[in-house]
Amino acid sequence: MWRHKDTFAELDIEVVLVSFEPLERIRWYLADAPFAWPVLLDPDRHLYKAYGFERTSFRRAWLSPRTLAHYLRAALKGRLPHRPVADTLQLGGDVLIDPTGTVRFVHQSREPADRPSVRLLLDMARQWRSAPTTLA
């Protein structure tokens, strides 16, 4: 997503990351991260529950072909995964909220590597921004 930061900025889209990890772990993670987006801490997972982001099985989290392929691609690029510390069975997702606060899209991941493409997210944002607004 970071590679598209300029497009997000042009569309006036703010990206916010949400994590249930403790602050110390987030600081450690961000020290190696190539991005500079704000992070919202949700240790009690209220947002995860509100958007239906569930936990999965060990098999689906670690042994699915999609997840294995994701880690293999990362390893081939020299990005070896860190030893997991947190709840590796907690799934996340993606949520698009328009400037009025209306939730426009929710993607609930079925496994760790299950994410919508950045192109899809940007296309959806362009659609709602170009839609005519009506006054009640």
Helices and strands as residue ranges (DSSP letters): G 2-4, H 5-10, E 17-19, H 23-31, E 39-41, H 46-50, H 58-62, H 65-76, E 93-97, E 103-108, H 118-130
